[in-house]
Amino acid sequence: MKWSGQAKETAERLREELLERQSPDGAWRLCCESGVMSDAFLLILLKAMDWMEDHRELARRIAQRIAVLQEDGGGWKLHEDQKEGHLESTVEAYYALLATGYYEYGDPRMVNARRFILALGGLGEVRTMMTQVLLCMTGQLDWPRVLRIPVETLLAPSWLPLSLFDLSGHARVHLVPVLMLASGSFKLGDGRLPNLSELVAGESRSFLKPPSLPGPLAGMAEALAAGHSPLYPASLDKGEKFMLDRIEPNGTLLTYSTATILMIAALVSIGYPPSHEVIRRGLDGIRSLVWDDPRHEISHLQIASSTVWDTAMLGCVLHESGLSADHDALQRAAGYIASRQQTAKGDWARRNPRTPPGGWGFSDVNTRYPDIDDTTASLSMLQRIPAADAFPDEARERGDRWVWSMQNKDGGWPAFERESGSPLIGLIQFEQASQIVTDPSTVDLTARTLAWSSRRNDPAPSWVSAAVDPGEGGQDPHGDAAVRAAAWILKQQQRSGCWPGRWGIAYVHGTGAAITGLMAMRAKRSASALYRGMNWLLSVQNADGGWGESCFSDVASEYRALGASTPSQTAWALEGLMAHPSSPPVAIDRGIECLIELLEADDWRSRYPTGGGLPGHVYLNYHSSRYIWPLRVLSAYAASAASKLNGAEPKS
């Protein structure tokens, strides 16, 4: 515990920064930053809809952000260790900058970008679905025939082997407007947008590598794409209704800015005028997701805001750092979180119809798309920081019941919807489809749910029967559901000893979470697995004492070292090691030393995107990650040192 003094000082500094950044309503509104895709979609929408002049300052600030991210070689990267740049991001950035009018074809920045794109084969080599959609819906290239899934499929009943509701919720709200756009010949912004024909290598206006489908399914799509059935008008009506029914109070489609942009384009394609209230509110909602950086005079369109997640997690770690539950900042945060509990059923209820709503969503305005991680984080915070009359027992019970009811049959927890998917989804084979179109159980969410469950200090709910090792405390308030979850996590361990993570990059995140969750519930028959997990974390510790994993890991489906340490990944590994009683103290001390140095440096390593989004195309840099995970482990480290100094064992 040689760094306990510095750990305490750093934790106190982080705590003071957070208290200064809290909003008057008790929330923390920090940026959920991604690459250039969402920014490009917005700038191209503004130009296509002839809205650019009305939003000139916003366009300038977003264009400035895109421009400063360009590499010397002409391309744009998804993450720092992507040496040459990323074709799809460069196409998006190039298109968007030209659309603003601030950059001309002959500008050196554009010439370099064009050279980079053509060196990689031009537009025909674009593979990522969202970039293909952007190019097709604005008329730059033809829709791939295998992507022109007939919009009539929207009418397929949910009891068929493969229906729209077998997909994940975030896939659905993006796919429905895409199907509507792909079904016709409408071109958004026809005549207003720059022509990208100079980026087409050769004469073909088709993608050279379109998303692939197995032979029989591809043949069926080809045949159906040739024309429409008599159900075509009705299917457009159904697509329209699907979107309108899922508009959030701020006007966005299920809170996603990219889905909202696609919705606007789809509605215009079926005759909505740009002045229509739904379209106007959609644009207002998109603008509400813009994050401004006054220091650098840039702006960024977030794909979604992370306000609920940030506030719940930051409230928890501030309390863990020693802030009293009665502190005004925590009371205001608890009041805010209590007010965001959802009371309406969403698509999750299709497979869980008997459970009343009670979860929390990710963003500030999410009212119908709750998720497991935000719900357990919110419940954890409100358990520690009672929100007076704002969160009665009935509301807590609804939250608890919702979490337990969402467990999958395999024992794990998904993010948004239980038992998502169909065996036929395996026929959809575009890049990283398994992590986009379905919502399977994941190790990180399941482990964090176990950790939340272990902290419950009230009697077990009536629907949960105790069935795990009670340890020294006697009857344990975990049930068979927790046992099945632990067993599922153990089955996911890889031969090397690590566990995969989905919502953080990637194996460091999954392994740290798995160890923490399994240790928290004293899972039976887990000793060997936990020991192997601990040893794996030690084996990938960097020379500087920290941990750093590349975003390439989630594409390769195996660990890829970053070659540098990052604060969040170092904290994830430390959390796992500090939970295991056999972890070498010297390794933890070295990790704490590195974490303190990283927080003081605050360089590119702190901005490296360690949040998982769309593998190979969207990675997230949560600005809250600088505080949540480091503050948690630094506070625990300092508290452990103080307890040992006083001759007492630290509390778990």
C-alpha positions in Angstrom: 0.0 0.0 0.0 3.0 2.3 -0.7 0.9 4.7 -2.8 -2.0 5.1 -0.4 -1.3 8.8 0.3 -1.1 9.7 -3.4 -4.2 7.6 -4.1 -6.2 9.5 -1.5 -5.0 12.8 -2.8 -5.9 11.9 -6.4 -9.3 10.6 -5.3 -10.0 13.8 -3.5 -9.0 15.9 -6.5 -11.3 13.8 -8.8 -14.1 14.2 -6.3 -13.8 18.0 -6.2 -13.7 18.1 -10.0 -17.0 16.1 -10.1 -18.7 18.3 -7.6 -17.9 21.3 -9.7 -19.2 19.7 -12.9 -22.6 18.6 -11.5 -25.7 20.2 -13.1 -28.2 22.1 -10.9 -30.8 19.3 -11.3 -28.3 16.8 -9.8 -27.2 15.1 -13.0 -23.8 14.9 -14.5 -23.8 15.7 -18.2 -20.5 14.5 -19.7 -19.8 13.7 -23.3 -20.3 10.2 -24.8 -17.8 10.8 -27.6 -17.4 8.7 -30.8 -15.7 9.1 -34.2 -17.0 11.2 -37.1 -19.9 9.1 -38.3 -22.7 10.9 -36.4 -21.2 14.3 -37.1 -21.0 13.4 -40.9 -24.6 12.2 -40.9 -25.8 15.5 -39.4 -23.8 17.8 -41.7 -25.0 15.9 -44.8 -28.6 16.0 -43.5 -28.4 19.8 -43.0 -27.1 20.3 -46.5 -29.6 17.8 -48.1 -32.6 19.4 -46.3 -31.4 23.0 -47.2 -31.0 23.7 -43.4 -27.3 24.6 -43.5 -27.7 28.3 -43.4 -30.0 28.2 -40.4 -27.5 26.2 -38.5 -24.3 27.7 -39.9 -22.5 28.1 -36.5 -23.3 24.5 -35.5 -22.0 23.3 -38.8 -18.8 25.3 -38.5 -18.0 23.9 -35.0 -18.7 20.3 -36.1 -16.7 20.7 -39.2 -13.8 22.1 -37.1 -13.9 19.0 -34.9 -13.8 16.7 -38.0 -11.0 18.7 -39.6 -8.7 18.6 -36.5 -9.0 14.8 -36.4 -7.5 14.3 -39.8 -4.2 12.5 -39.9 -1.1 13.8 -41.9 -1.6 10.9 -44.4 -5.1 12.2 -45.3 -7.2 9.7 -43.5 -9.3 9.6 -40.3 -8.8 7.0 -37.6 -11.2 5.2 -35.3 -8.6 4.9 -32.6 -5.0 5.9 -32.0 -3.3 2.6 -32.9 -5.0 2.4 -36.3 -1.9 3.2 -38.3 -3.1 4.1 -41.7 -6.6 5.3 -41.0 -10.1 4.0 -41.6 -11.6 4.0 -45.1 -15.3 4.4 -44.0 -14.5 7.2 -41.5 -12.4 9.0 -44.1 -15.3 8.8 -46.7 -17.8 10.1 -44.1 -15.5 13.0 -43.1 -14.6 14.0 -46.7 -18.3 14.0 -47.7 -19.3 16.0 -44.7 -16.6 18.7 -45.0 -17.4 19.2 -48.7 -21.1 19.5 -47.8 -20.5 22.4 -45.4 -19.0 24.5 -48.1 -16.1 25.4 -45.8 -13.8 23.1 -47.9 -13.4 22.9 -51.7 -12.3 20.0 -53.8 -8.9 21.6 -54.4 -8.1 22.3 -50.7 -5.0 20.4 -49.6 -7.0 18.7 -46.8 -9.5 17.4 -49.4 -6.8 16.4 -51.9 -5.0 14.3 -49.2 -8.3 12.7 -48.1 -9.2 11.9 -51.7 -5.7 10.4 -52.3 -6.1 8.2 -49.2 -9.6 7.0 -50.2 -8.5 6.1 -53.8 -5.4 4.3 -52.5 -7.7 2.0 -50.6 -9.9 1.3 -53.7 -12.4 4.1 -53.6 -16.1 4.1 -52.6 -16.6 0.6 -54.0 -14.5 -0.9 -51.1 -16.7 0.6 -48.4 -18.0 -2.3 -46.3 -19.6 -0.9 -43.2 -23.3 -0.9 -43.5 -24.0 2.6 -42.1 -21.5 4.2 -44.5 -23.1 2.3 -47.4 -26.5 3.5 -46.3 -25.2 7.2 -46.2 -23.9 6.9 -49.7 -26.9 5.1 -51.1 -29.6 7.2 -49.6 -28.0 10.4 -51.0 -27.6 8.9 -54.5 -23.8 8.5 -54.6 -23.9 4.7 -55.2 -26.6 2.2 -56.0 -28.2 0.2 -53.2 -26.7 -3.3 -53.0 -29.5 -5.7 -54.2 -28.9 -8.0 -51.2 -29.6 -5.0 -48.9 -32.8 -4.2 -50.6 -34.7 -6.5 -48.3 -38.4 -5.9 -49.2 -40.0 -3.4 -46.9 -43.0 -5.8 -46.9 -41.0 -7.9 -44.4 -42.2 -5.3 -41.8 -45.6 -7.0 -42.1 -44.2 -10.4 -41.1 -45.9 -11.6 -37.9 -43.7 -12.0 -34.9 -44.4 -15.7 -34.6 -42.5 -16.5 -37.8 -39.0 -18.1 -37.5 -37.5 -14.7 -38.4 -39.2 -11.4 -37.8 -38.2 -7.8 -37.1 -38.5 -8.3 -33.4 -35.9 -11.0 -33.4 -33.4 -8.2 -33.9 -32.0 -6.0 -31.2 -33.9 -2.8 -30.5 -31.1 -0.5 -31.7 -30.8 -2.6 -34.9 -34.6 -2.3 -35.5 -34.8 1.4 -35.3 -32.0 1.8 -37.7 -33.1 -0.9 -40.1 -36.8 0.1 -40.5 -36.0 3.5 -42.1 -33.2 1.9 -44.1 -35.7 -0.6 -45.6 -38.1 2.2 -46.4 -35.3 4.2 -48.1 -33.9 1.3 -50.0 -37.3 0.2 -51.4 -37.7 3.3 -53.6 -35.7 5.5 -55.9 -35.8 8.6 -53.7 -32.5 10.4 -53.2 -32.2 12.7 -50.2 -30.9 16.1 -51.2 -30.8 15.3 -54.9 -28.9 18.2 -56.5 -27.8 19.9 -53.3 -25.0 17.6 -52.2 -21.5 17.4 -53.6 -20.9 14.7 -56.2 -18.4 12.0 -55.1 -17.9 10.4 -58.5 -14.2 11.2 -58.3 -14.0 8.7 -55.5 -15.4 5.8 -57.7 -12.5 3.7 -59.0 -13.6 2.4 -62.4 -17.1 2.7 -63.9 -19.1 0.6 -61.5 -21.4 2.4 -59.1 -21.8 -0.6 -56.9 -20.0 -1.8 -53.8 -17.4 -4.4 -54.6 -17.9 -6.2 -51.3 -21.6 -5.8 -50.3 -22.8 -7.5 -47.2 -22.9 -11.2 -48.0 -25.9 -13.6 -47.7 -25.9 -17.4 -48.2 -26.8 -18.4 -51.7 -30.5 -19.3 -51.2 -31.2 -16.2 -49.1 -29.3 -14.0 -51.6 -31.3 -15.4 -54.4 -34.6 -14.8 -52.7 -33.5 -11.2 -51.9 -32.5 -10.7 -55.5 -35.8 -11.9 -56.8 -37.9 -9.9 -54.3 -35.9 -6.7 -54.9 -37.0 -6.7 -58.5 -40.4 -5.4 -57.6 -43.0 -4.8 -54.9 -45.9 -6.9 -53.9 -49.5 -5.5 -53.4 -48.6 -5.1 -49.7 -46.0 -2.4 -50.5 -48.1 0.7 -49.6 -49.3 -1.0 -46.4 -45.7 -1.9 -45.4 -44.7 1.7 -45.8 -47.5 2.7 -43.5 -46.4 0.1 -41.0 -42.8 1.4 -41.1 -44.0 4.9 -40.6 -46.1 3.9 -37.6 -43.2 1.8 -36.1 -41.1 4.9 -36.1 -43.7 7.3 -34.8 -44.6 5.0 -31.9 -41.0 5.0 -30.7 -40.3 8.7 -30.7 -39.0 10.0 -27.3 -40.2 13.2 -25.6 -37.3 15.2 -27.2 -38.2 14.1 -30.7 -35.5 11.5 -31.3 -36.1 7.9 -32.4 -35.4 5.8 -29.3 -32.9 8.5 -28.3 -30.4 7.7 -31.1 -29.3 10.6 -33.2 -28.3 8.4 -36.2 -31.6 6.5 -36.1 -33.4 9.9 -36.0 -31.5 11.2 -39.1 -32.5 8.0 -40.9 -36.1 8.5 -39.7 -36.2 12.0 -41.1 -34.9 10.8 -44.5 -37.5 8.0 -44.6 -40.4 10.3 -43.7 -39.3 12.8 -46.4 -39.2 9.9 -48.9 -42.9 9.1 -48.2 -44.0 12.7 -48.6 -43.5 14.5 -45.3 -42.6 18.1 -45.9 -39.4 19.5 -44.1 -41.7 21.7 -42.1 -43.7 18.8 -40.6 -43.8 18.9 -36.8 -42.3 15.4 -36.4 -39.4 16.3 -38.6 -38.9 19.6 -36.8 -39.0 17.9 -33.4 -36.6 15.3 -34.7 -34.1 18.0 -35.6 -34.5 19.7 -32.3 -33.9 16.3 -30.6 -30.8 15.8 -32.6 -29.5 19.2 -31.6 -30.2 18.4 -28.0 -27.6 15.7 -28.3 -24.9 18.0 -29.5 -22.0 18.4 -27.0 -20.1 21.7 -27.1 -16.4 22.1 -26.1 -16.0 25.8 -25.5 -12.2 25.5 -24.9 -11.6 24.3 -28.5 -14.7 25.8 -30.1 -15.8 22.5 -31.5 -19.0 20.5 -31.2 -19.9 16.8 -31.5 -23.1 15.0 -32.2 -23.4 12.2 -29.6 -25.1 9.1 -30.8 -26.9 9.1 -27.5 -26.4 10.9 -24.2 -25.0 8.9 -21.3 -26.6 11.1 -18.6 -28.4 8.5 -16.5 -25.4 6.1 -16.6 -23.0 8.8 -15.7 -25.1 10.1 -12.9 -25.9 6.7 -11.3 -22.3 5.5 -11.5 -20.8 8.8 -10.3 -23.2 8.9 -7.4 -22.1 5.4 -6.4 -18.4 6.1 -6.6 -18.6 9.4 -4.8 -20.3 7.7 -1.9 -17.7 5.0 -2.0 -15.0 7.7 -1.9 -16.3 8.9 1.5 -18.9 11.5 0.6 -21.8 11.2 3.0 -25.2 10.0 1.7 -26.7 13.2 3.2 -24.4 15.4 1.1 -26.4 17.8 -1.0 -24.8 16.7 -4.3 -25.7 13.1 -3.7 -29.2 13.9 -2.6 -29.8 15.9 -5.7 -28.2 13.1 -7.8 -30.5 10.5 -6.2 -33.5 12.7 -6.8 -32.6 13.0 -10.4 -32.1 9.2 -10.8 -35.3 8.4 -9.0 -37.2 10.6 -11.5 -35.8 8.7 -14.5 -37.3 5.3 -13.6 -39.5 4.2 -16.5 -43.2 3.7 -16.2 -44.2 2.7 -19.7 -43.7 -0.7 -21.4 -41.4 -0.8 -24.5 -40.5 -3.6 -26.9 -38.8 -5.5 -24.1 -42.3 -6.5 -22.9 -42.9 -8.6 -26.0 -41.0 -11.4 -24.4 -41.6 -10.3 -20.9 -45.3 -9.3 -20.8 -46.1 -10.0 -17.2 -43.5 -7.8 -15.7 -44.4 -4.2 -14.9 -42.0 -1.5 -16.1 -39.4 -0.4 -13.6 -36.0 -0.1 -15.4 -33.8 2.8 -16.3 -32.4 3.8 -19.7 -29.0 5.2 -20.8 -29.9 8.7 -21.7 -31.6 11.7 -20.2 -34.8 11.4 -22.2 -35.1 7.6 -22.5 -38.7 6.6 -21.5 -39.2 3.2 -23.2 -35.8 1.5 -23.8 -34.4 0.5 -20.4 -31.3 -1.6 -20.0 -29.8 -3.9 -17.4 -26.6 -2.0 -16.7 -28.3 1.4 -16.1 -31.0 -0.2 -14.0 -28.6 -2.0 -11.7 -26.4 1.1 -11.5 -29.4 3.2 -10.6 -30.7 0.7 -8.0 -27.2 0.5 -6.5 -27.1 4.3 -6.1 -30.5 4.6 -4.6 -29.8 1.8 -2.2 -26.8 3.7 -0.9 -28.3 7.1 -1.1 -32.0 7.1 -0.2 -33.8 9.8 -2.1 -36.3 10.5 0.7 -39.9 10.3 -0.6 -38.7 10.4 -4.3 -38.1 6.6 -4.4 -40.6 4.6 -2.3 -40.3 0.9 -1.6 -42.8 0.1 -4.4 -40.5 1.7 -7.0 -37.5 -0.2 -5.8 -39.4 -3.4 -5.9 -40.4 -2.7 -9.5 -36.8 -2.1 -10.4 -35.6 -5.3 -8.7 -38.3 -7.4 -10.3 -37.6 -6.0 -13.8 -33.9 -6.9 -13.5 -34.6 -10.5 -12.3 -37.3 -11.0 -15.0 -34.9 -10.1 -17.8 -32.5 -12.9 -17.2 -32.0 -15.2 -20.3 -32.6 -18.9 -20.2 -28.9 -19.5 -20.5 -28.4 -17.8 -17.2 -26.8 -14.5 -18.4 -28.3 -11.1 -18.8 -28.6 -9.2 -22.1 -28.5 -5.4 -22.4 -32.0 -4.5 -23.5 -34.3 -7.5 -24.4 -34.4 -11.0 -23.1 -34.2 -14.0 -25.5 -33.4 -11.8 -28.5 -32.6 -13.6 -31.7 -33.6 -16.5 -33.9 -31.5 -19.3 -35.3 -32.1 -17.8 -38.8 -30.3 -14.6 -37.8 -27.1 -16.5 -38.5 -28.0 -16.1 -42.2 -27.3 -12.4 -41.9 -23.6 -12.2 -42.5 -22.5 -8.6 -42.8 -19.5 -7.5 -40.8 -19.8 -8.0 -37.0 -23.5 -8.9 -37.5 -23.6 -11.0 -34.3 -22.8 -8.0 -32.1 -25.2 -5.6 -34.0 -28.4 -7.4 -34.8 -28.8 -9.5 -31.6 -28.8 -8.7 -27.9 -27.2 -11.8 -26.3 -26.1 -12.4 -22.8 -22.8 -10.8 -22.0 -20.2 -11.5 -19.4 -19.7 -7.9 -18.3 -23.4 -7.1 -17.8 -24.1 -10.5 -16.1 -21.1 -10.0 -13.7 -22.1 -6.5 -12.8 -25.7 -7.7 -12.1 -24.2 -10.3 -9.7 -22.2 -7.6 -8.0 -25.3 -5.4 -7.6 -27.2 -8.4 -6.3 -24.5 -9.2 -3.7 -24.8 -5.6 -2.3 -28.4 -6.0 -1.5 -28.9 -5.8 2.2 -32.6 -6.5 2.3 -34.4 -9.9 2.3 -34.5 -11.8 -1.0 -37.6 -11.1 -3.1 -40.2 -13.8 -2.9 -39.5 -14.9 -6.4 -35.8 -15.6 -5.7 -34.8 -18.7 -3.6 -31.5 -18.8 -1.8 -29.2 -21.3 -3.4 -25.5 -20.3 -3.1 -22.8 -20.6 -0.6 -23.9 -18.5 2.3 -20.3 -17.9 3.6 -19.9 -16.6 7.1 -22.9 -14.4 7.1 -25.5 -17.2 7.1 -28.4 -17.1 4.7 -27.4 -15.3 1.5 -30.0 -13.2 -0.3 -29.0 -14.7 -3.7 -31.2 -17.2 -5.5 -31.1 -19.8 -8.2 -31.0 -17.0 -10.7 -27.6 -15.9 -9.4 -26.3 -19.5 -9.4 -27.3 -20.0 -13.0 -25.7 -16.6 -13.9 -22.4 -17.6 -12.2 -22.4 -20.9 -14.0 -22.9 -19.2 -17.3 -20.0 -16.8 -16.6 -17.7 -19.7 -15.8 -18.6 -21.4 -19.1 -17.6 -18.3 -21.0 -14.0 -18.3 -19.7 -11.5 -18.8 -22.4 -8.6 -21.3 -22.3 -6.1 -18.5 -21.6 -8.1 -17.6 -18.4 -9.7 -14.4 -19.7 -13.3 -13.5 -20.3 -14.7 -11.4 -23.2 -16.4 -8.1 -22.6 -18.9 -6.5 -24.9 -19.5 -3.0 -23.7 -15.9 -2.2 -22.8 -12.7 -3.0 -24.7 -12.6 -5.9 -24.2 -10.9 -8.8 -22.5 -9.5 -6.7 -19.7 -13.0 -5.3 -19.1 -14.7 -8.7 -19.2 -12.1 -10.4 -17.0 -12.1 -7.6 -14.4 -15.9 -7.7 -14.3 -16.1 -11.5 -14.1 -13.7 -11.7 -11.2 -15.5 -9.0 -9.3 -18.9 -10.4 -9.9 -18.0 -14.0 -9.0 -16.0 -13.0 -5.9 -18.9 -10.8 -4.7 -21.3 -13.7 -4.6 -18.9 -16.3 -3.4 -19.7 -18.5 -6.4 -19.3 -22.2 -5.9 -16.7 -24.1 -7.9 -15.1 -20.9 -9.1 -11.8 -20.9 -7.3 -9.8 -22.3 -10.2 -11.4 -20.1 -12.8 -10.9 -17.0 -10.6 -7.2 -17.9 -10.1 -6.7 -18.3 -13.9 -8.4 -15.0 -14.5 -6.2 -13.3 -12.0 -3.1 -14.8 -13.6 -4.3 -13.7 -17.1 -4.6 -10.1 -15.9 -1.1 -10.3 -14.4 0.2 -11.7 -17.7 -0.9 -8.7 -19.7 0.2 -6.0 -17.2 2.4 -3.5 -19.0 5.9 -2.5 -18.0 4.6 0.8 -16.6 2.3 -1.1 -14.2 -0.9 -0.4 -16.1 -3.1 -2.1 -18.6 -4.1 -1.2 -22.2 -6.0 -3.1 -24.8 -6.6 -2.2 -28.4 -10.0 -1.7 -30.0 -8.8 -4.3 -32.6 -9.6 -6.9 -29.9 -13.3 -6.9 -30.5 -12.9 -7.3 -34.2 -10.3 -10.1 -33.9 -12.3 -11.7 -31.1 -9.0 -12.2 -29.1 -6.8 -10.0 -27.0 -4.7 -7.4 -28.8 -2.3 -5.2 -26.8 -2.5 -1.5 -27.2 1.2 -0.9 -26.4 0.3 1.7 -23.8 -1.9 1.9 -20.7 -5.2 3.7 -20.3 -6.9 4.9 -17.1 -10.2 3.0 -17.5 -8.6 -0.3 -18.5 -6.0 0.0 -15.7 -8.8 0.6 -13.2 -10.8 -2.4 -14.6 -7.9 -4.7 -14.1 -7.2 -3.4 -10.7 -10.8 -3.8 -9.6 -10.5 -7.5 -10.5 -7.2 -8.0 -8.8 -8.2 -6.2 -5.7 -11.2 -8.4 -5.4 -9.1 -11.6 -5.4 -7.4 -12.4 -2.1 -4.3 -14.0 -3.8 -3.4 -11.1 -6.0 0.3 -10.0 -5.5 0.3 -6.6 -3.6 3.3 -5.4 -5.7 1.3 -5.8 -8.9 -1.5 -3.7 -7.4 0.9 -1.1 -6.1 2.4 -0.8 -9.6 -1.0 -0.5 -11.1 -2.0 2.3 -8.7 1.2 4.2 -9.4 0.5 4.0 -13.1 -3.1 5.0 -12.7 -2.1 8.1 -10.8 0.4 9.0 -13.5 -2.1 8.5 -16.3 -4.6 10.8 -14.6 -2.0 13.5 -14.1 -0.8 13.3 -17.7 -4.3 13.5 -19.2 -3.0 12.8 -22.7 -4.2 10.6 -25.6 -4.2 7.6 -23.4 -7.1 9.2 -21.4 -9.0 9.8 -24.6 -8.5 6.4 -26.1 -12.1 5.0 -26.8 -12.5 2.0 -24.4 -16.3 1.8 -24.7 -17.7 -0.8 -27.1 -20.2 0.3 -29.7 -20.3 -1.0 -33.3 -17.2 -3.3 -33.7 -15.0 -2.0 -36.4 -16.8 1.3 -36.8 -18.0 2.9 -33.6 -16.0 3.1 -30.3 -16.9 5.3 -27.4 -14.9 7.6 -25.2 -17.0 8.1 -22.1 -15.7 11.3 -20.5 -17.0 10.0 -17.3 -14.6 7.0 -17.5 -11.9 9.3 -16.3 -13.8 9.5 -13.0 -15.9 6.4 -12.4 -13.4 3.5 -12.5 -10.3 5.3 -11.3 -12.1 7.0 -8.4 -13.6 3.6 -7.4 -10.2 1.8 -7.2 -8.2 4.6 -5.7 -10.8 5.0 -2.9 -10.8 1.3 -2.2 -7.0 1.2 -2.2 -6.7 4.1 0.2 -9.5 2.7 2.4 -7.8 -0.7 2.5 -4.5 0.9 3.5 -6.2 2.9 6.3 -7.9 -0.2 7.6 -4.7 -2.2 7.8 -3.0 0.7 9.5 -5.7 0.6 12.1 -5.4 -3.1 12.5 -8.8 -3.9 10.9 -9.7 -5.8 7.8 -11.2 -3.5 5.1 -14.9 -3.9 4.4 -15.7 -5.8 1.2 
